[in-house]
Amino acid sequence: MHMKTTFFAKTACAVAALAVAAAGAATLDGIAAKVNDDVITISEVAGAIRRSRPQAEDMNFAAAYSNAVNLAVDRRLILREAAKRKLEIQEWVVDNRVREIVKDNFGGDNNKLKTALAQSRIDPIDWRNQIRDEMIVQAMCYQMVEKDVQATPAAMQAEYQLHRDRYIRPARTTVSVILLRPPAAEGDSSVEVRAKDVLDRIAKGEAFSDLAKRFSADSHAKDGGQWKDVDPGEAFRPEIAAAIAKLGVGNISPLVNLDGWGFIVRKDAESPAKDLSFREAYDEIAANVKQELSAARYKEWVSRLRNEAFIKINPPPSDN
Protein backbone atom coordinates (compact mmCIF):
# COMPACT_ATOMS: atom_id res chain seq x y z
CA MET A 1 0.00 0.00 0.00
CA HIS A 2 3.11 2.19 0.18
CA MET A 3 2.12 3.67 3.52
CA LYS A 4 4.06 6.68 4.74
CA THR A 5 5.75 6.43 8.11
CA THR A 6 5.76 8.93 10.93
CA PHE A 7 8.15 9.37 13.83
CA PHE A 8 7.28 10.44 17.35
CA ALA A 9 10.23 11.98 19.20
CA LYS A 10 11.34 10.38 22.44
CA THR A 11 11.72 12.38 25.62
CA ALA A 12 15.20 13.61 26.50
CA CYS A 13 15.63 10.93 29.16
CA ALA A 14 14.59 8.12 26.81
CA VAL A 15 17.00 9.35 24.17
CA ALA A 16 19.82 9.50 26.69
CA ALA A 17 19.09 5.96 27.81
CA LEU A 18 19.01 4.56 24.30
CA ALA A 19 21.69 6.68 22.67
CA VAL A 20 24.45 4.11 22.78
CA ALA A 21 22.66 1.06 24.17
CA ALA A 22 23.78 -2.26 22.69
CA ALA A 23 26.63 -0.44 20.97
CA GLY A 24 28.68 -3.58 20.68
CA ALA A 25 32.26 -4.26 21.60
CA ALA A 26 34.33 -1.10 21.69
CA THR A 27 36.71 -0.77 18.78
CA LEU A 28 40.01 1.08 19.14
CA ASP A 29 39.39 3.04 15.95
CA GLY A 30 39.74 6.48 17.43
CA ILE A 31 38.52 8.46 20.39
CA ALA A 32 35.39 10.55 19.93
CA ALA A 33 35.36 11.94 23.44
CA LYS A 34 36.69 11.52 26.96
CA VAL A 35 34.54 11.83 30.06
CA ASN A 36 36.83 11.94 33.09
CA ASP A 37 38.77 8.67 32.65
CA ASP A 38 36.17 7.08 30.38
CA VAL A 39 36.57 6.87 26.59
CA ILE A 40 33.84 7.05 23.93
CA THR A 41 35.02 5.55 20.65
CA ILE A 42 34.15 6.66 17.12
CA SER A 43 32.61 3.25 16.36
CA GLU A 44 30.36 3.63 19.40
CA VAL A 45 29.13 6.97 18.09
CA ALA A 46 28.64 5.57 14.58
CA GLY A 47 26.46 2.80 16.01
CA ALA A 48 24.38 5.36 17.90
CA ILE A 49 23.85 7.35 14.70
CA ARG A 50 22.61 4.24 12.89
CA ARG A 51 20.16 3.46 15.67
CA SER A 52 18.93 7.04 15.92
CA ARG A 53 17.24 6.95 12.52
CA PRO A 54 14.97 8.53 11.39
CA GLN A 55 16.09 11.46 13.59
CA ALA A 56 19.55 11.40 12.02
CA GLU A 57 18.13 11.35 8.49
CA ASP A 58 17.16 15.01 8.89
CA MET A 59 20.69 16.02 9.87
CA ASN A 60 23.94 16.37 7.98
CA PHE A 61 26.82 14.19 9.09
CA ALA A 62 28.41 16.79 11.36
CA ALA A 63 25.13 17.51 13.18
CA ALA A 64 24.24 13.82 13.56
CA TYR A 65 27.73 13.03 14.84
CA SER A 66 27.73 15.93 17.31
CA ASN A 67 24.29 14.94 18.58
CA ALA A 68 25.34 11.31 19.08
CA VAL A 69 28.58 12.26 20.87
CA ASN A 70 26.80 14.60 23.27
CA LEU A 71 24.12 12.01 24.05
CA ALA A 72 26.86 9.47 24.77
CA VAL A 73 28.60 11.96 27.06
CA ASP A 74 25.35 12.62 28.92
CA ARG A 75 24.78 8.91 29.32
CA ARG A 76 28.25 8.35 30.79
CA LEU A 77 27.71 11.19 33.25
CA ILE A 78 24.35 9.79 34.33
CA LEU A 79 25.85 6.34 34.85
CA ARG A 80 28.67 7.91 36.91
CA GLU A 81 26.11 9.74 39.04
CA ALA A 82 24.16 6.50 39.52
CA ALA A 83 27.32 4.77 40.75
CA LYS A 84 27.95 7.59 43.25
CA ARG A 85 24.40 7.15 44.54
CA LYS A 86 24.85 3.36 44.62
CA LEU A 87 21.82 2.83 42.38
CA GLU A 88 21.76 -0.75 41.13
CA ILE A 89 19.41 -2.88 39.06
CA GLN A 90 18.77 -6.39 40.37
CA GLU A 91 19.60 -9.25 38.03
CA TRP A 92 16.05 -10.60 37.91
CA VAL A 93 14.88 -7.20 36.63
CA VAL A 94 17.51 -7.32 33.88
CA ASP A 95 16.41 -10.89 33.08
CA ASN A 96 12.82 -9.70 32.63
CA ARG A 97 13.93 -6.91 30.31
CA VAL A 98 16.02 -9.31 28.23
CA ARG A 99 13.02 -11.62 27.89
CA GLU A 100 10.91 -8.67 26.71
CA ILE A 101 13.49 -7.79 24.07
CA VAL A 102 13.70 -11.38 22.87
CA LYS A 103 9.90 -11.62 22.71
CA ASP A 104 9.41 -8.28 20.92
CA ASN A 105 12.31 -8.47 18.48
CA PHE A 106 13.12 -12.15 18.01
CA GLY A 107 9.77 -13.86 18.39
CA GLY A 108 10.78 -15.27 21.78
CA ASP A 109 13.63 -17.27 20.20
CA ASN A 110 16.90 -16.90 22.16
CA ASN A 111 18.80 -18.57 19.34
CA LYS A 112 17.82 -15.75 16.99
CA LEU A 113 19.20 -13.24 19.48
CA LYS A 114 22.46 -15.18 19.75
CA THR A 115 22.73 -15.30 15.95
CA ALA A 116 22.11 -11.54 15.66
CA LEU A 117 24.74 -10.79 18.29
CA ALA A 118 27.24 -13.09 16.62
CA GLN A 119 26.65 -11.49 13.22
CA SER A 120 27.23 -8.06 14.75
CA ARG A 121 30.27 -9.32 16.67
CA ILE A 122 28.76 -8.27 19.98
CA ASP A 123 29.69 -10.19 23.09
CA PRO A 124 26.50 -11.40 24.85
CA ILE A 125 27.83 -10.31 28.25
CA ASP A 126 28.63 -6.83 26.90
CA TRP A 127 25.14 -6.66 25.39
CA ARG A 128 23.52 -7.61 28.69
CA ASN A 129 25.61 -5.02 30.51
CA GLN A 130 24.41 -2.41 28.03
CA ILE A 131 20.82 -3.37 28.78
CA ARG A 132 21.52 -2.96 32.51
CA ASP A 133 23.09 0.44 31.90
CA GLU A 134 20.09 1.53 29.86
CA MET A 135 17.79 0.61 32.74
CA ILE A 136 19.99 2.48 35.21
CA VAL A 137 19.88 5.62 33.06
CA GLN A 138 16.10 5.38 32.82
CA ALA A 139 15.80 4.92 36.60
CA MET A 140 18.06 7.91 37.24
CA CYS A 141 16.07 10.06 34.84
CA TYR A 142 12.88 9.14 36.62
CA GLN A 143 14.32 9.92 40.06
CA MET A 144 16.06 13.17 39.11
CA VAL A 145 13.78 14.57 36.42
CA GLU A 146 10.37 12.99 35.98
CA LYS A 147 9.27 11.81 39.43
CA ASP A 148 7.87 15.07 40.81
CA VAL A 149 6.89 16.83 37.58
CA GLN A 150 3.34 18.16 37.83
CA ALA A 151 1.15 19.84 35.24
CA THR A 152 -0.47 22.67 37.19
CA PRO A 153 -3.79 24.17 36.04
CA ALA A 154 -2.07 27.49 35.29
CA ALA A 155 0.64 25.85 33.19
CA MET A 156 -1.95 23.81 31.31
CA GLN A 157 -4.06 26.87 30.54
CA ALA A 158 -0.97 28.70 29.31
CA GLU A 159 0.01 25.76 27.12
CA TYR A 160 -3.48 25.55 25.62
CA GLN A 161 -3.68 29.26 24.86
CA LEU A 162 -0.15 29.53 23.40
CA HIS A 163 -0.30 26.40 21.25
CA ARG A 164 -3.85 26.05 20.01
CA ASP A 165 -2.49 24.53 16.79
CA ARG A 166 -1.38 21.47 18.76
CA TYR A 167 -4.94 20.69 19.80
CA ILE A 168 -6.71 20.11 16.54
CA ARG A 169 -8.23 16.74 15.74
CA PRO A 170 -7.31 16.17 12.08
CA ALA A 171 -9.87 15.22 9.50
CA ARG A 172 -10.28 11.46 9.36
CA THR A 173 -11.71 9.19 6.70
CA THR A 174 -12.81 5.57 6.71
CA VAL A 175 -12.34 3.86 3.36
CA SER A 176 -12.58 0.35 1.98
CA VAL A 177 -10.09 -0.88 -0.60
CA ILE A 178 -9.94 -3.71 -3.10
CA LEU A 179 -6.41 -4.18 -4.38
CA LEU A 180 -5.94 -6.30 -7.52
CA ARG A 181 -2.56 -7.83 -8.27
CA PRO A 182 -0.95 -7.57 -11.72
CA PRO A 183 -1.38 -10.70 -13.88
CA ALA A 184 0.85 -13.44 -12.52
CA ALA A 185 1.36 -15.21 -15.85
CA GLU A 186 0.72 -14.78 -19.54
CA GLY A 187 -2.92 -15.44 -20.31
CA ASP A 188 -4.18 -14.29 -16.90
CA SER A 189 -6.95 -11.71 -16.88
CA SER A 190 -5.77 -8.13 -16.86
CA VAL A 191 -6.35 -5.81 -13.92
CA GLU A 192 -8.87 -3.90 -16.05
CA VAL A 193 -10.91 -7.03 -16.80
CA ARG A 194 -10.95 -8.12 -13.17
CA ALA A 195 -11.81 -4.60 -12.00
CA LYS A 196 -14.79 -4.48 -14.37
CA ASP A 197 -15.98 -7.82 -13.01
CA VAL A 198 -15.71 -6.55 -9.41
CA LEU A 199 -17.51 -3.29 -10.20
CA ASP A 200 -20.25 -5.19 -12.04
CA ARG A 201 -20.73 -7.47 -9.03
CA ILE A 202 -21.02 -4.43 -6.75
CA ALA A 203 -23.59 -2.87 -9.10
CA LYS A 204 -25.63 -6.08 -8.90
CA GLY A 205 -25.72 -5.91 -5.10
CA GLU A 206 -22.77 -7.99 -3.90
CA ALA A 207 -21.21 -6.58 -0.72
CA PHE A 208 -17.97 -4.65 -1.16
CA SER A 209 -16.59 -6.29 1.98
CA ASP A 210 -17.28 -9.79 0.68
CA LEU A 211 -15.56 -9.02 -2.61
CA ALA A 212 -12.59 -7.52 -0.77
CA LYS A 213 -12.21 -10.67 1.31
CA ARG A 214 -12.39 -12.78 -1.86
CA PHE A 215 -10.35 -10.83 -4.38
CA SER A 216 -8.24 -8.18 -2.64
CA ALA A 217 -4.50 -8.45 -2.05
CA ASP A 218 -4.63 -5.54 0.42
CA SER A 219 -3.42 -6.08 3.99
CA HIS A 220 -6.90 -5.20 5.28
CA ALA A 221 -8.72 -7.70 3.07
CA LYS A 222 -9.64 -9.87 6.04
CA ASP A 223 -11.49 -6.83 7.48
CA GLY A 224 -13.47 -6.38 4.31
CA GLY A 225 -10.83 -4.03 2.97
CA GLN A 226 -11.68 -1.32 5.49
CA TRP A 227 -9.19 1.26 6.77
CA LYS A 228 -10.76 3.05 9.74
CA ASP A 229 -10.19 6.71 10.64
CA VAL A 230 -7.11 7.39 8.55
CA ASP A 231 -5.63 10.49 6.93
CA PRO A 232 -5.58 9.40 3.26
CA GLY A 233 -2.62 11.67 2.57
CA GLU A 234 -0.63 9.79 5.22
CA ALA A 235 -1.94 6.28 4.62
CA PHE A 236 -1.93 6.09 0.82
CA ARG A 237 -0.02 7.19 -2.23
CA PRO A 238 -1.03 10.61 -3.62
CA GLU A 239 -2.96 9.09 -6.53
CA ILE A 240 -5.15 7.08 -4.16
CA ALA A 241 -5.61 10.00 -1.79
CA ALA A 242 -6.69 12.17 -4.73
CA ALA A 243 -9.25 9.55 -5.82
CA ILE A 244 -10.64 9.38 -2.27
CA ALA A 245 -10.91 13.18 -2.08
CA LYS A 246 -13.21 13.20 -5.11
CA LEU A 247 -15.65 10.71 -3.58
CA GLY A 248 -18.75 11.41 -1.58
CA VAL A 249 -19.53 9.16 1.35
CA GLY A 250 -20.81 5.83 0.02
CA ASN A 251 -19.37 6.37 -3.45
CA ILE A 252 -16.92 4.03 -5.18
CA SER A 253 -14.02 5.09 -7.37
CA PRO A 254 -13.33 3.76 -10.84
CA LEU A 255 -10.22 1.65 -11.23
CA VAL A 256 -6.97 3.44 -10.31
CA ASN A 257 -4.01 1.71 -11.97
CA LEU A 258 -0.67 2.22 -10.24
CA ASP A 259 2.38 0.40 -11.54
CA GLY A 260 0.21 -2.46 -12.75
CA TRP A 261 -1.74 -2.78 -9.49
CA GLY A 262 -5.45 -1.99 -9.53
CA PHE A 263 -7.19 -0.05 -6.75
CA ILE A 264 -10.94 0.25 -6.23
CA VAL A 265 -11.82 2.50 -3.29
CA ARG A 266 -15.06 3.27 -1.46
CA LYS A 267 -15.41 6.18 0.96
CA ASP A 268 -17.31 4.85 3.96
CA ALA A 269 -17.27 7.86 6.32
CA GLU A 270 -15.41 11.10 6.98
CA SER A 271 -15.17 13.64 9.78
CA PRO A 272 -13.79 17.18 9.39
CA ALA A 273 -10.91 18.64 11.38
CA LYS A 274 -11.98 19.98 14.76
CA ASP A 275 -10.52 22.43 17.27
CA LEU A 276 -10.49 20.55 20.57
CA SER A 277 -11.81 22.22 23.71
CA PHE A 278 -9.62 22.38 26.81
CA ARG A 279 -11.57 19.51 28.33
CA GLU A 280 -11.32 17.36 25.19
CA ALA A 281 -7.56 17.92 24.97
CA TYR A 282 -6.94 17.73 28.74
CA ASP A 283 -4.76 14.59 28.78
CA GLU A 284 -2.69 15.71 25.81
CA ILE A 285 -2.17 19.17 27.31
CA ALA A 286 -1.03 17.65 30.60
CA ALA A 287 1.38 15.33 28.78
CA ASN A 288 2.89 18.20 26.80
CA VAL A 289 3.34 20.36 29.90
CA LYS A 290 5.05 17.51 31.73
CA GLN A 291 7.28 16.77 28.77
CA GLU A 292 8.42 20.38 28.48
CA LEU A 293 9.06 20.63 32.23
CA SER A 294 10.97 17.33 32.13
CA ALA A 295 13.09 18.54 29.21
CA ALA A 296 13.98 21.73 31.08
CA ARG A 297 14.85 19.81 34.25
CA TYR A 298 16.89 17.30 32.29
CA LYS A 299 18.88 20.08 30.62
CA GLU A 300 19.56 21.76 33.97
CA TRP A 301 20.55 18.48 35.63
CA VAL A 302 22.90 17.37 32.87
CA SER A 303 24.45 20.84 32.67
CA ARG A 304 25.32 20.54 36.36
CA LEU A 305 26.83 17.08 35.80
CA ARG A 306 28.89 18.43 32.89
CA ASN A 307 30.18 21.33 34.97
CA GLU A 308 31.46 18.87 37.57
CA ALA A 309 33.28 16.64 35.04
CA PHE A 310 36.26 16.75 32.72
CA ILE A 311 34.96 16.44 29.16
CA LYS A 312 36.95 16.56 25.94
CA ILE A 313 35.16 16.09 22.62
CA ASN A 314 37.38 15.56 19.58
CA PRO A 315 36.54 16.87 16.10
CA PRO A 316 34.42 14.49 14.00
CA PRO A 317 36.12 12.26 11.45
CA SER A 318 35.79 13.15 7.79
CA ASP A 319 32.53 11.93 6.20
CA ASN A 320 34.21 11.57 2.78
URRAQUI-V818479 format. One record per run of one state. SS is the DSSP state (h for helix, s for strand, l for the rest). FROM is the first residue (numbers start at 1). LEN is the number of residues. If there is no record, write none. Layout:
ss = (SS | SS)
from = (FROM | FROM)
len = (LEN | LEN)
//
This chain:
ss = (l | h | l | s | l | s | h | l | h | l | h | l | h | l | h | l | h | l | h | l | h | l | s | l | s | l | h | l | h | l | h | l | s | l | h | l | h | l | s | l | s | l | s | l | s | l | h | l | s | l)
from = (1 | 12 | 19 | 31 | 36 | 38 | 42 | 52 | 55 | 59 | 61 | 85 | 91 | 107 | 110 | 120 | 124 | 147 | 153 | 163 | 164 | 167 | 168 | 170 | 172 | 181 | 191 | 204 | 208 | 216 | 221 | 224 | 226 | 231 | 232 | 236 | 238 | 246 | 252 | 253 | 256 | 259 | 261 | 272 | 274 | 276 | 282 | 308 | 311 | 314)
len = (11 | 7 | 12 | 5 | 2 | 4 | 10 | 3 | 4 | 2 | 24 | 6 | 16 | 3 | 10 | 4 | 23 | 6 | 10 | 1 | 3 | 1 | 2 | 2 | 9 | 10 | 13 | 4 | 8 | 5 | 3 | 2 | 5 | 1 | 4 | 2 | 8 | 6 | 1 | 3 | 3 | 2 | 11 | 2 | 2 | 6 | 26 | 3 | 3 | 7)
//
